[in-house]
Amino acid sequence: MASLTSFTDEARIALDTITGRAATMFSPSLRLGVTGLSRAGKTVFITALVHNLIHGGRLPLFEAYKSGRIARSRLEEQPDDAVPRFQYEDHVAALVEARTWPDSTRAISELRLTIEYESASAWSRMFSAGKLSVDIVDYPGEWLLDLPLLAKSFRDFSREAVELSALPVRAELAAEWRKLAAGTDPDATADEMTARRLAEAFANYLKACKHDERALSTLPPGRFLMPGDLDGSPALTFSPLPLKEGAAARPGSLHAMMERRYEAYKTHVIKPFFREHVARLDRQIVLVDALQALNAGPWALADLERALGEILACFRIGRGGFFSDLFAHRIDRILIAATKADHLHHESHDRLQAIVRRIADGAVKRADFTGATVDVLAMAAVRATREGTVRQGREELPVIIGTPLAGERIGDETFDGKTETAVFPGDLPGKAEAVFETAGDVAVENAIRFVRFRPPKLERTAEGITLSLPHIRLDRALQFLLGDRLA
């Protein structure tokens, strides 16, 4: 893959890194990136992580916490004044008081969590202050989709977009844009209204691909899905074109206009985001809503694998040396986490993990992971269900019990968002490969269908103390991401 950055970009990244290292020389810090594709649970993960550490959560597999070496955890003022603060308090109120899921990430945000601890090593206790500041950086999955474009020309982008739009799972949704693009002459004189019609048709196609029925993931440019303050700007008024092989853009042509705007999008939107945020990360968790893809079928899973592979290839991965670390951050640990494991009985958790590992293995092979540690985990940052059994005839079925969200359906029943119910979610297949199988262009149908649940009511102790947010394997995620820095 071509380089994502120019010499000038690298010089600015090096200067930023040196400045940051100097500022934290006597106050150790770690930048943790939290990302994932839409509705994977980034906001919930950060909120649950902070809530459990501050309020004494049940974290038996987080060694520093289990052994009593963490004295306290607290929120502090974040170091980047120009970045919006992650609104932790609002999100906790939504989860605990309103029992609603917080709003999805719509812009980049940051939160500093400082952990005071005692090192397990007597030698380290002599030289370390026993304090680690974790700067948690949350950014939208839609923006993450843009990173691979840094290494692609407009011609590459156009060719891949046209090829993807022809896939059976996308062709119907892309029909309007494909018809419009096919009837447009790239060599014709640039025209603003033509550019607008093409851009709007392409954006509508991408938005349709995102809906639950298709649940597709490879949908760049990401700002077409979440434009923010760029809505209507020339930077978003472009579209891929069906270009003839080797044909150069004639000055003043539609082709030249689209190419110029595509490059402007990379320069003014993607590069600053990459340079100022992604290139400064030390650790990364990528959250994956595999259940949504499973609901949509093998095409969605294959598309998720494609997106994850392109995303991972854009991170600065590996272990640096003392000298090289002064000039650039490297991500030395990446956790790929399948979220919403609480929507399954625990007997299927290992199978969900195996499916995501199958997706991740293909993605990892496309990226250079020299010196980096990668793990895969099935988890639920907030556990919305509990487990039980129901008798059906002579058979006992394992079920999950919770309150489905209003409007969720099972068969002919539509839930009101208030009634607790027992749901048999079905079993994931024993072999991960089975969920990727298609028969020709038709997906092999399976009986896996998942419903979404409201956040749980928090338990109280006999003394009236409200416990922290329940979870599945959040402690394992913490151990992988932070454990070695608190040793």
MARFIKOL-727211 format. One record per residue (C-alpha): x, y, z; residue in three letters. Coordinates in pm, 1 decimal. Example, Ala and Ser with C-alpha at 12.3 -4.5 7.8 and 13.67 -1.06 7.14 Angstrom:
<bakes>
x  y  z  code
1230.0  -450.0  780.0  ALA
1367.0  -106.0  714.0  SER
</bakes>
This chain:
<bakes>
x  y  z  code
0.0  0.0  0.0  MET
120.7  351.1  -76.2  ALA
231.4  576.7  206.8  SER
-47.6  749.8  395.9  LEU
162.5  1058.0  467.9  THR
405.3  1293.8  296.2  SER
746.6  1405.9  422.6  PHE
582.4  1725.2  554.2  THR
319.2  1522.3  741.0  ASP
590.5  1308.0  899.0  GLU
784.2  1616.4  1008.6  ALA
474.4  1758.6  1177.6  ARG
397.5  1425.4  1343.5  ILE
756.4  1404.5  1473.2  ALA
739.7  1759.5  1612.9  LEU
405.6  1690.1  1782.5  ASP
543.8  1367.6  1931.4  THR
859.3  1531.2  2069.2  ILE
650.1  1808.1  2226.9  THR
413.2  1554.1  2379.5  GLY
695.1  1335.8  2514.4  ARG
855.5  1636.9  2683.1  ALA
526.5  1734.8  2847.3  ALA
473.9  1386.2  2994.0  THR
835.2  1301.6  3083.9  MET
758.4  1299.6  3456.9  PHE
392.1  1208.0  3427.9  SER
345.7  880.6  3235.0  PRO
50.3  870.5  2998.3  SER
-98.0  635.3  2741.6  LEU
-327.6  726.4  2452.5  ARG
-596.4  464.0  2398.8  LEU
-792.8  480.4  2074.5  GLY
-1149.2  349.6  2088.1  VAL
-1302.8  298.7  1748.9  THR
-1522.4  71.5  1546.6  GLY
-1786.7  78.0  1281.3  LEU
-2128.6  228.3  1338.1  SER
-2326.5  110.2  1643.1  ARG
-2048.9  -115.4  1767.3  ALA
-2073.2  38.1  2115.7  GLY
-1780.2  281.2  2145.0  LYS
-1961.7  523.1  2375.3  THR
-2089.8  240.7  2596.3  VAL
-1743.2  82.6  2619.4  PHE
-1574.8  404.3  2737.6  ILE
-1854.1  481.9  2984.5  THR
-1846.6  130.7  3132.4  ALA
-1464.9  127.4  3154.1  LEU
-1455.9  454.0  3349.7  VAL
-1759.2  368.6  3565.9  HIS
-1618.4  32.4  3674.6  ASN
-1276.4  175.7  3763.4  LEU
-1414.1  475.3  3952.6  ILE
-1695.8  293.8  4131.9  HIS
-1530.5  -33.5  4221.1  GLY
-1655.6  -270.0  3954.8  GLY
-1626.5  -646.5  3951.6  ARG
-1302.0  -695.7  3756.0  LEU
-1150.8  -1030.3  3865.9  PRO
-931.9  -1071.3  3554.4  LEU
-781.3  -721.8  3572.3  PHE
-474.0  -813.4  3778.9  GLU
-379.1  -471.7  3919.4  ALA
-736.3  -421.4  4037.6  TYR
-786.3  -775.1  4169.3  LYS
-463.5  -763.8  4373.2  SER
-562.2  -435.0  4535.4  GLY
-274.8  -239.0  4383.5  ARG
-500.4  30.6  4236.2  ILE
-548.8  294.7  4504.8  ALA
-800.0  502.8  4312.1  ARG
-905.4  615.4  3965.5  SER
-1030.3  964.9  3887.7  ARG
-1118.6  1186.3  3594.3  LEU
-887.9  1478.6  3526.4  GLU
-875.5  1767.2  3283.6  GLU
-777.9  1643.2  2938.9  GLN
-455.2  1768.8  2776.6  PRO
-607.4  1874.4  2440.5  ASP
-814.0  2190.0  2486.1  ASP
-923.6  2197.2  2120.6  ALA
-1085.8  1851.6  2137.0  VAL
-1440.5  1814.5  2278.5  PRO
-1461.2  1632.6  2611.4  ARG
-1626.3  1289.3  2615.2  PHE
-1947.0  1357.9  2809.1  GLN
-1908.8  1072.8  3056.3  TYR
-2157.4  1207.9  3311.3  GLU
-2436.3  1243.0  3052.3  ASP
-2375.9  892.0  2920.6  HIS
-2381.5  739.4  3270.8  VAL
-2710.5  916.0  3341.4  ALA
-2858.2  772.3  3020.6  ALA
-2747.8  417.8  3107.4  LEU
-2822.2  413.5  3480.0  VAL
-3114.5  651.0  3529.0  GLU
-3303.2  651.0  3197.7  ALA
-3195.0  297.4  3100.3  ARG
-3141.7  413.8  2744.2  THR
-2835.1  365.2  2528.1  TRP
-2636.1  688.4  2488.9  PRO
-2624.9  866.5  2154.9  ASP
-2373.6  733.1  1903.4  SER
-2039.3  902.2  1852.5  THR
-2081.2  1193.4  1609.0  ARG
-1745.9  1366.5  1648.9  ALA
-1407.7  1306.1  1803.8  ILE
-1389.1  1340.6  2182.6  SER
-1140.2  1275.4  2459.9  GLU
-1132.6  1191.5  2829.7  LEU
-841.1  1161.4  3074.1  ARG
-862.2  890.2  3339.2  LEU
-577.3  889.7  3591.4  THR
-503.2  566.0  3776.2  ILE
-299.6  572.6  4098.4  GLU
-144.5  234.0  4168.3  TYR
135.1  49.7  4343.5  GLU
372.2  -140.0  4117.9  SER
405.0  -514.5  4174.9  ALA
783.5  -472.6  4146.2  SER
981.6  -332.3  4440.5  ALA
1238.7  -197.6  4193.9  TRP
970.7  -11.7  3997.3  SER
821.8  131.0  4317.5  ARG
1156.2  302.0  4385.6  MET
1158.2  490.1  4054.4  PHE
791.7  524.3  3955.1  SER
533.0  765.7  4091.6  ALA
271.6  491.1  4054.9  GLY
43.5  704.4  3839.8  LYS
-74.1  649.9  3482.1  LEU
-291.3  892.5  3286.2  SER
-498.3  717.0  3020.4  VAL
-614.9  957.0  2749.2  ASP
-912.9  786.3  2587.8  ILE
-976.3  905.5  2231.4  VAL
-1319.0  826.2  2086.7  ASP
-1382.7  882.3  1717.0  TYR
-1666.7  787.5  1480.9  PRO
-1647.0  470.0  1279.8  GLY
-1761.8  666.8  977.4  GLU
-1442.2  873.6  993.7  TRP
-1236.8  558.5  1031.4  LEU
-1360.8  444.6  689.9  LEU
-1170.7  735.1  534.6  ASP
-820.5  632.3  642.1  LEU
-764.3  384.4  354.7  PRO
-837.9  663.3  103.0  LEU
-509.6  834.3  196.0  LEU
-325.0  566.1  1.7  ALA
-560.4  566.6  -298.6  LYS
-576.1  790.0  -605.1  SER
-908.2  911.0  -741.8  PHE
-878.2  647.3  -1014.3  ARG
-826.0  371.2  -753.8  ASP
-1117.8  500.8  -547.2  PHE
-1344.4  513.8  -853.4  SER
-1251.3  167.2  -975.0  ARG
-1311.0  6.1  -634.6  GLU
-1638.7  193.9  -582.0  ALA
-1773.0  81.8  -919.8  VAL
-1666.4  -280.3  -856.7  GLU
-1826.1  -288.1  -510.0  LEU
-2149.6  -134.1  -637.5  SER
-2188.3  -422.0  -884.0  ALA
-2190.2  -689.9  -609.8  LEU
-2528.6  -866.9  -579.4  PRO
-2582.0  -735.8  -225.1  VAL
-2529.4  -374.6  -341.9  ARG
-2647.1  -360.3  -704.0  ALA
-3011.5  -278.3  -628.6  GLU
-2917.9  -5.6  -380.3  LEU
-2665.1  147.0  -620.3  ALA
-2891.0  135.2  -927.1  ALA
-2977.8  506.7  -933.8  GLU
-2617.2  620.5  -890.0  TRP
-2483.3  364.4  -1141.0  ARG
-2738.8  475.0  -1402.2  LYS
-2652.8  841.8  -1346.5  LEU
-2276.6  777.9  -1355.8  ALA
-2300.8  559.6  -1666.0  ALA
-2486.0  839.4  -1849.0  GLY
-2225.3  1100.8  -1754.8  THR
-1924.1  1181.1  -1971.0  ASP
-1620.9  1233.4  -1740.7  PRO
-1455.4  1436.8  -2018.0  ASP
-1748.0  1680.5  -2040.7  ALA
-1707.5  2035.9  -1912.3  THR
-1732.5  2058.6  -1533.0  ALA
-2083.6  2141.6  -1416.4  ASP
-2184.4  2206.5  -1054.4  GLU
-2537.1  2065.2  -1083.9  MET
-2410.0  1741.9  -1241.6  THR
-2156.6  1709.8  -960.5  ALA
-2431.7  1765.6  -702.4  ARG
-2664.2  1504.8  -852.0  ARG
-2387.1  1245.5  -865.3  LEU
-2269.8  1320.4  -508.9  ALA
-2624.5  1302.6  -367.1  GLU
-2702.4  976.0  -548.8  ALA
-2374.3  822.0  -426.3  PHE
-2438.2  936.0  -67.3  ALA
-2793.7  791.3  -75.8  ASN
-2653.8  459.1  -196.3  TYR
-2399.1  449.9  90.2  LEU
-2667.9  532.5  348.5  LYS
-2891.9  253.7  216.7  ALA
-2604.9  5.4  249.7  CYS
-2575.0  94.3  618.4  LYS
-2931.2  -4.7  709.0  HIS
-2982.8  -315.8  923.8  ASP
-3109.1  -531.5  635.1  GLU
-2769.7  -507.1  460.0  ARG
-2539.9  -394.7  747.2  ALA
-2248.9  -331.1  510.7  LEU
-1926.8  -179.3  642.5  SER
-1704.0  -70.1  352.3  THR
-1872.5  264.9  283.6  LEU
-1617.5  540.8  220.0  PRO
-1607.7  838.5  214.3  PRO
-1717.6  839.8  578.0  GLY
-1824.8  1204.7  586.0  ARG
-2087.9  1125.0  321.7  PHE
-2261.3  932.6  602.1  LEU
-2189.7  1190.7  872.9  MET
-2110.1  1526.3  704.8  PRO
-2132.0  1754.2  1009.6  GLY
-2028.0  2111.9  929.1  ASP
-1906.0  2003.1  583.5  LEU
-2260.5  1941.0  457.9  ASP
-2302.9  2101.4  115.6  GLY
-1937.7  2204.4  84.5  SER
-1735.5  2137.0  -235.3  PRO
-1522.0  1898.0  -27.2  ALA
-1823.8  1663.0  -13.9  LEU
-1962.1  1737.7  -360.4  THR
-1779.7  1468.5  -555.2  PHE
-1842.2  1114.9  -668.5  SER
-1647.0  824.6  -814.3  PRO
-1672.1  797.1  -1192.3  LEU
-1656.4  499.9  -1432.4  PRO
-1325.4  602.3  -1592.3  LEU
-1163.0  449.9  -1899.2  LYS
-831.2  282.8  -1828.6  GLU
-541.5  523.9  -1870.9  GLY
-759.1  823.9  -1955.6  ALA
-611.4  1143.5  -1806.4  ALA
-830.8  1421.7  -1669.4  ALA
-874.5  1704.6  -1921.6  ARG
-835.8  2047.5  -1755.7  PRO
-1178.3  2196.8  -1689.6  GLY
-1356.4  1860.2  -1723.5  SER
-1593.0  1690.9  -1477.2  LEU
-1323.0  1428.8  -1422.8  HIS
-1074.2  1702.0  -1325.1  ALA
-1327.5  1864.8  -1088.9  MET
-1408.6  1538.2  -911.5  MET
-1041.7  1445.5  -880.6  GLU
-952.6  1788.0  -738.3  ARG
-1231.4  1771.4  -478.7  ARG
-1138.2  1416.2  -381.9  TYR
-778.1  1525.2  -321.0  GLU
-902.0  1829.1  -125.3  ALA
-1110.4  1595.5  91.9  TYR
-798.6  1392.1  168.2  LYS
-585.6  1700.9  237.0  THR
-828.4  1907.1  446.7  HIS
-1041.8  1639.5  615.4  VAL
-864.0  1303.7  640.6  ILE
-499.4  1404.2  685.3  LYS
-552.7  1639.5  981.4  PRO
-762.5  1372.7  1154.2  PHE
-493.9  1109.0  1093.7  PHE
-202.5  1333.8  1190.5  ARG
-356.2  1493.8  1499.8  GLU
-530.8  1190.9  1644.1  HIS
-471.2  845.9  1491.0  VAL
-92.6  889.0  1454.9  ALA
-64.1  975.0  1826.6  ARG
-216.8  651.6  1960.8  LEU
-30.0  396.2  2175.9  ASP
-300.5  130.2  2213.5  ARG
-614.6  58.5  2014.3  GLN
-940.2  -128.7  2060.0  ILE
-1154.4  -190.2  1750.4  VAL
-1514.6  -274.1  1840.0  LEU
-1709.5  -490.5  1596.1  VAL
-2085.6  -549.7  1589.2  ASP
-2062.2  -899.2  1445.6  ALA
-2420.1  -980.9  1548.1  LEU
-2559.1  -712.8  1316.3  GLN
-2352.7  -858.6  1032.2  ALA
-2466.2  -1211.2  1123.3  LEU
-2827.5  -1094.3  1108.1  ASN
-2766.6  -960.0  756.0  ALA
-2584.6  -1271.5  631.1  GLY
-2255.0  -1379.5  467.2  PRO
-2228.8  -1078.6  235.9  TRP
-2226.7  -846.2  537.9  ALA
-1962.6  -1058.4  712.3  LEU
-1740.0  -1055.6  403.5  ALA
-1779.6  -678.5  378.8  ASP
-1692.2  -640.6  747.8  LEU
-1373.5  -841.6  688.4  GLU
-1282.2  -617.6  394.2  ARG
-1339.9  -299.3  597.9  ALA
-1147.3  -427.6  898.9  LEU
-851.0  -522.9  680.7  GLY
-829.7  -176.3  528.6  GLU
-867.0  -8.3  866.8  ILE
-594.1  -212.0  1037.5  LEU
-354.5  -143.6  752.2  ALA
-374.8  229.0  832.1  CYS
-265.2  214.0  1195.8  PHE
100.2  276.2  1286.9  ARG
169.5  -65.0  1430.1  ILE
471.1  -223.2  1596.3  GLY
726.3  -174.8  1868.0  ARG
974.6  108.6  1834.8  GLY
1307.1  164.0  2006.6  GLY
1395.4  431.9  2260.8  PHE
1518.4  671.6  1991.8  PHE
1241.7  610.5  1736.1  SER
973.0  646.1  2005.0  ASP
1083.2  1005.1  2061.5  LEU
964.1  1093.9  1711.9  PHE
660.4  872.2  1651.7  ALA
395.9  680.0  1842.0  HIS
344.8  313.7  1757.6  ARG
45.2  99.6  1848.1  ILE
191.3  -210.2  2010.7  ASP
-136.5  -372.3  2120.2  ARG
-463.4  -398.6  1929.7  ILE
-775.2  -562.7  2067.6  LEU
-1049.6  -660.3  1822.7  ILE
-1363.7  -699.6  2032.9  ALA
-1696.2  -847.4  1927.6  ALA
-1953.8  -650.8  2124.1  THR
-2301.2  -741.9  2253.8  LYS
-2202.8  -1090.7  2372.1  ALA
-2486.5  -1055.0  2624.8  ASP
-2731.4  -1104.9  2335.7  HIS
-2618.8  -1468.7  2331.0  LEU
-2614.3  -1743.7  2592.6  HIS
-2263.0  -1798.1  2729.1  HIS
-2246.3  -2133.0  2545.7  GLU
-2215.5  -1933.9  2219.5  SER
-1959.2  -1677.6  2338.5  HIS
-1662.8  -1886.1  2225.5  ASP
-1831.7  -1937.6  1889.2  ARG
-1884.7  -1563.0  1847.0  LEU
-1519.2  -1512.1  1932.7  GLN
-1420.2  -1774.0  1673.9  ALA
-1626.0  -1597.0  1404.9  ILE
-1460.4  -1263.2  1478.8  VAL
-1118.9  -1429.6  1488.3  ARG
-1193.0  -1569.8  1142.8  ARG
-1278.3  -1214.9  1026.0  ILE
-972.1  -1070.9  1199.9  ALA
-731.1  -1333.6  1064.3  ASP
-807.4  -1226.6  709.7  GLY
-765.2  -861.9  807.8  ALA
-439.2  -919.4  994.6  VAL
-285.1  -1099.7  696.4  LYS
-331.9  -783.2  489.1  ARG
-150.9  -564.4  742.3  ALA
205.5  -565.6  871.9  ASP
175.2  -648.6  1241.2  PHE
547.6  -685.1  1308.2  THR
613.4  -636.5  1676.2  GLY
250.2  -575.4  1771.4  ALA
29.1  -800.6  1981.2  THR
-324.8  -862.4  1855.1  VAL
-603.4  -1034.8  2046.3  ASP
-968.7  -1111.1  1976.8  VAL
-1240.5  -1107.5  2241.4  LEU
-1617.7  -1150.1  2266.8  ALA
-1748.5  -907.6  2528.5  MET
-2030.3  -681.9  2645.8  ALA
-1915.3  -358.5  2807.7  ALA
-2260.4  -334.2  2966.2  VAL
-2447.1  -657.5  3020.3  ARG
-2815.3  -599.4  2943.1  ALA
-2935.4  -956.3  3005.4  THR
-2904.2  -1243.0  3251.0  ARG
-2924.1  -1613.2  3178.7  GLU
-3185.4  -1873.9  3263.8  GLY
-3358.1  -2184.9  3133.2  THR
-3714.1  -2254.7  3020.0  VAL
-3883.5  -2590.7  2981.4  ARG
-4029.0  -2677.6  2642.6  GLN
-4192.2  -3016.3  2669.4  GLY
-3927.8  -3242.4  2818.7  ARG
-3644.5  -3023.2  2702.4  GLU
-3479.1  -2737.5  2889.2  GLU
-3363.8  -2451.0  2668.0  LEU
-3095.0  -2198.6  2766.7  PRO
-3235.8  -1844.4  2738.7  VAL
-3134.9  -1486.7  2802.9  ILE
-3366.8  -1262.3  3003.9  ILE
-3395.5  -888.6  2953.1  GLY
-3614.0  -603.6  2831.4  THR
-3614.8  -577.5  2451.0  PRO
-3608.7  -226.1  2309.0  LEU
-3942.4  -81.3  2200.5  ALA
-4020.6  -190.3  1846.0  GLY
-3802.4  -502.3  1849.5  GLU
-3979.7  -808.6  1711.4  ARG
-3968.4  -1185.1  1753.0  ILE
-4203.7  -1357.7  1514.3  GLY
-4540.1  -1180.1  1538.6  ASP
-4464.7  -1020.7  1875.8  GLU
-4355.2  -656.0  1893.7  THR
-4209.5  -540.6  2225.4  PHE
-4305.8  -221.8  2411.2  ASP
-3968.3  -149.4  2575.2  GLY
-4110.4  -214.3  2925.3  LYS
-4176.6  -585.3  2944.2  THR
-3903.4  -825.0  3048.9  GLU
-3898.0  -1148.0  2853.5  THR
-3698.9  -1467.7  2809.6  ALA
-3551.0  -1510.3  2462.4  VAL
-3395.7  -1817.3  2306.1  PHE
-3140.5  -1650.7  2076.2  PRO
-3046.0  -1966.3  1888.5  GLY
-2703.4  -2122.4  1865.5  ASP
-2416.0  -2005.1  1654.5  LEU
-2276.1  -2284.7  1437.4  PRO
-1992.7  -2493.1  1579.0  GLY
-1771.9  -2412.5  1278.1  LYS
-1712.2  -2042.9  1214.7  ALA
-1681.8  -2099.6  838.9  GLU
-2048.6  -2196.8  814.8  ALA
-2172.9  -1838.8  859.7  VAL
-1961.5  -1721.0  564.6  PHE
-2101.6  -1974.8  318.0  GLU
-2305.6  -1871.1  14.7  THR
-2469.7  -2081.8  -253.2  ALA
-2381.8  -1904.2  -575.0  GLY
-2499.6  -1547.2  -523.4  ASP
-2752.1  -1645.4  -256.2  VAL
-2660.4  -1653.4  112.1  ALA
-2707.1  -1982.1  295.4  VAL
-2998.1  -1899.9  525.3  GLU
-2960.2  -1956.0  897.2  ASN
-3192.5  -1922.8  1193.5  ALA
-2980.6  -1667.3  1377.6  ILE
-3175.8  -1352.4  1461.0  ARG
-3092.7  -1118.7  1747.1  PHE
-3298.1  -854.8  1925.0  VAL
-3163.4  -551.0  2108.5  ARG
-3223.2  -494.3  2480.1  PHE
-3246.8  -194.6  2712.0  ARG
-2966.6  -133.8  2963.1  PRO
-3018.9  -324.5  3291.7  PRO
-3144.1  -204.0  3627.5  LYS
-2839.3  -180.7  3852.1  LEU
-2826.5  -420.6  4143.5  GLU
-2813.7  -298.1  4503.8  ARG
-2639.7  -461.3  4798.3  THR
-2816.1  -537.2  5128.0  ALA
-2665.8  -210.5  5257.4  GLU
-2834.2  -16.4  4977.7  GLY
-2517.7  47.5  4774.8  ILE
-2572.4  57.5  4398.9  THR
-2323.8  -164.8  4218.2  LEU
-2131.2  -67.2  3905.6  SER
-2243.3  -149.4  3552.8  LEU
-2236.3  -527.3  3489.9  PRO
-2030.8  -655.6  3198.0  HIS
-1892.3  -960.0  3019.2  ILE
-1510.9  -973.3  2989.5  ARG
-1451.5  -599.7  3027.3  LEU
-1185.4  -697.8  3281.4  ASP
-1006.1  -908.5  3019.5  ARG
-1007.3  -613.3  2782.0  ALA
-859.6  -389.0  3054.0  LEU
-589.6  -642.7  3134.2  GLN
-483.3  -666.4  2770.0  PHE
-489.7  -291.8  2704.2  LEU
-350.6  -158.0  3033.8  LEU
-224.4  -449.2  3245.9  GLY
145.0  -429.5  3150.6  ASP
155.5  -53.1  3215.7  ARG
30.5  -109.1  3571.3  LEU
264.9  -400.5  3651.9  ALA
</bakes>
